[in-house]
Amino acid sequence: MPTTKQMDKMAALVGRNVPQRHGLAPDSDLPSEYWQALLDDPRAEARSGPSEAALRLDQIPKHLLRVGCRRCARIVEIQKVDAVRLYGRQALWKDVGRRLLDNTCTHRTGRLEEDGCWPAFE
């Protein structure tokens, strides 16, 4: 346990160690340097453009298409050739994936809001 003299000395030092610049308030805007650093990051362009789920089947370069369910953790795979044969070249991957999951869905409650799977496109 520190002595009284040591505690007085530590108390006097506490006020000096406080940083002069305060942090941001919860409702204040972030500095422009922060946003510029985000835009300059090379990973920022990796996801620019349409997501894979919004692409037509003939625009997807992969040969094996996979969609998973966030609700029941089921994964359904289909080859691109089979998906084109069954649903057509112009079909959107998100529509095809939702149909594949809904055809084999195990969560049926009878309520429209709760029925079906929650697709996660990979």
N, C-alpha and C positions, 0 to 999 in steps of 0.2 A: 504494500500500500504506500503511495507517495506521501511525502510529508506535506505540511501546509504550505511551506515555501515553494515546493515543487509544483503543487496544484495551482498556486497563484501564478507561477511562471508559465505553466501550460495554458491557463485561462487567458493570459495576456497574448499568447501566440495564436490563439484561435481566431481572433479577428483579422489577423494579418494574412492568414492562409486562404481566405475566401477569394475566389476568382473575381476579377473586376467585371468581366462580361457575363451577363446572366443568360440562361438558356431561353429557348423560345416558349412563349405562352401557348397553351393548347389551341387557342383560336387564331394564332398568328400564321402568316404565310411562310412557307419555307423559302430560304434564300435562293436566288437565281443560280448560284454556283452548284447547288444540289441538283437542280433540274438539268443543268448543262452537263454535269457529270453522268447523269443517267442517260442522256441522249448520246454522249460520246462513248459509252460502253459498247464494245463490239457485240455483246450478247443482245443488245436492244434490237438489232436488225434481224436477229435469228427468227423472230416470230412475226415479222411484218408480213402483210399480205393475208390472204384468206386462210382460215384454218383448214386442216385436212378434212374435217367433217363437212365443210361447205363445198368441197370439190366434187365434180362429177366423176363417175367411175373411170372414164377414159383419161382423166387428168392425173390420176394417182399413179405414181411410179412404182409403188410396191406391188409384189405379186401375191402376198398373203395379207389379207385385211383382218383386223382384230378389233372387236368391240367388247367392252366389259361392262358389267353392271355395278354401279356404286352401292346399290342397295343390298344385293345378295352375293356379290363378289363372283358372279358367274362370268366366264369368258367364252365368247363365241368367235370362231375363226372361219373364214371362207376364202377360197382362192379368188383372185380378181376375175379370172376367166369364168368361173362358175357364177359369180355375182353378175357379170355382164350378160351371161346366157340367161339367167333367171329374171333379171330386172331391167336390162337394157343398158346401152352405153351412156345414155343421158341421165340416168338416175343419180341422185345425190347420195353420197356415202352416208350422210346422217339419216336419211330416210330408209336406206337399205339396212343399216345397223339397227335402227329402232325396230324395223319389222322382224329382223332375225331374233332380237331379244324378246319382243312381244309374243312371237310364236311359241316360245318355250318358257314363258314367264311362270314362275311358281308363286308369286305374290298376288293373289286375286282376293280382294276383300269385298267386292261388289260396289264400292264407292269409286266414282270416276277419278277423284282427286288422289286417291291412294293406290289405285291399280297400276300395274306395270313396273317396268324396270327403269333405272336411271342410267342412261348410256354414258360411257366414257370411251372416247375414240382414241385408239393407239396407233 
